[in-house]
Amino acid sequence: MSANKNLLSGKKFNGRHTTYLDDAEDLIKTLKDHQEIKTISLGEIKSLRVISREKRSVKCSEIQGGMLITFRGFNGRQMIRVYLVDQGRYGEIEGIVLKSL
């Protein structure tokens, strides 16, 4: 993973962790460009014991003010908190997230 390529900054990003998994690039770009998303907070990247080139997955959970996305890539897992402008649009944003894989 290239730290420069995957380093994020800007008004939508906050938190101590500003890098993301290579596999999550499309998801992060989709979230960043969506007007209903107020803030994106990237969590710590956890390495996986088994590296798999066959499976990526994403799970969404509703939290107060937004959603918690658990992204599993080929060699790591990352939790991403996304805060929405309107919590009522959760279902729409969840659909967009699931389609981004």
C-alpha positions as CSV (number, residue, x, y, z in Angstrom):
1,M,0.0,0.0,0.0
2,S,1.4,3.4,-1.0
3,A,1.0,5.9,1.9
4,N,1.0,8.9,-0.5
5,K,-1.6,7.4,-2.9
6,N,-4.0,6.4,-0.1
7,L,-3.6,9.5,2.1
8,L,-6.8,11.5,2.4
9,S,-7.4,15.0,3.5
10,G,-10.2,17.6,3.0
11,K,-13.3,18.9,4.7
12,K,-15.1,15.5,4.6
13,F,-12.3,13.6,6.4
14,N,-11.4,13.6,10.0
15,G,-9.8,11.4,12.6
16,R,-6.4,10.1,13.3
17,H,-6.3,7.5,10.5
18,T,-6.2,9.0,7.1
19,T,-5.1,6.0,4.9
20,Y,-7.3,3.4,3.4
21,L,-7.0,-0.1,1.9
22,D,-6.1,-0.2,-1.8
23,D,-9.1,-2.4,-2.4
24,A,-11.4,0.3,-0.9
25,E,-10.4,3.0,-3.4
26,D,-13.7,2.9,-5.4
27,L,-15.8,2.9,-2.2
28,I,-13.9,5.9,-0.7
29,K,-14.2,7.9,-4.0
30,T,-17.9,7.1,-4.1
31,L,-18.4,8.3,-0.5
32,K,-16.3,11.4,-1.0
33,D,-18.2,12.5,-4.0
34,H,-21.7,12.0,-2.6
35,Q,-23.5,15.2,-1.5
36,E,-25.5,13.5,1.3
37,I,-22.3,12.5,3.2
38,K,-21.1,15.1,5.7
39,T,-18.1,13.4,7.2
40,I,-16.0,10.3,6.6
41,S,-13.9,8.9,9.5
42,L,-11.5,6.1,8.5
43,G,-10.6,3.5,11.1
44,E,-7.5,1.6,11.8
45,I,-6.5,-1.0,9.2
46,K,-6.2,-4.5,10.6
47,S,-4.2,-7.1,8.7
48,L,-5.8,-10.5,7.9
49,R,-4.0,-13.7,8.6
50,V,-5.0,-15.2,5.3
51,I,-4.6,-13.3,2.1
52,S,-7.3,-14.0,-0.4
53,R,-7.7,-12.7,-3.9
54,E,-11.2,-14.1,-4.2
55,K,-13.3,-12.1,-1.7
56,R,-14.1,-8.6,-0.8
57,S,-17.0,-7.7,1.3
58,V,-18.8,-4.8,2.9
59,K,-21.3,-4.7,5.8
60,C,-23.3,-1.6,6.8
61,S,-24.8,-0.9,10.2
62,E,-26.9,2.1,11.1
63,I,-25.4,4.3,13.9
64,Q,-26.5,7.6,15.4
65,G,-26.0,10.2,12.7
66,G,-24.9,7.8,10.0
67,M,-23.5,4.4,9.2
68,L,-20.6,2.1,10.1
69,I,-19.1,0.3,7.2
70,T,-16.9,-2.7,7.7
71,F,-14.8,-3.2,4.6
72,R,-12.9,-6.5,4.1
73,G,-10.4,-6.4,1.3
74,F,-8.0,-9.0,0.0
75,N,-5.4,-8.4,2.8
76,G,-7.0,-6.3,5.5
77,R,-10.1,-5.0,7.2
78,Q,-11.1,-1.4,7.9
79,M,-14.0,0.2,9.8
80,I,-15.3,3.4,8.2
81,R,-17.7,5.7,9.9
82,V,-19.8,7.8,7.6
83,Y,-22.0,10.7,8.9
84,L,-24.9,11.7,6.8
85,V,-26.6,15.1,6.2
86,D,-30.0,13.4,6.6
87,Q,-30.3,10.1,8.6
88,G,-33.5,9.4,6.7
89,R,-31.4,8.7,3.5
90,Y,-29.6,5.8,5.2
91,G,-31.2,3.2,2.9
92,E,-30.2,5.0,-0.2
93,I,-26.6,5.5,0.9
94,E,-26.4,1.8,1.9
95,G,-27.5,0.8,-1.6
96,I,-24.8,2.9,-3.1
97,V,-22.1,1.4,-0.8
98,L,-23.2,-2.1,-1.6
99,K,-23.1,-1.4,-5.4
100,S,-19.6,0.1,-5.2
101,L,-18.0,-3.4,-5.0
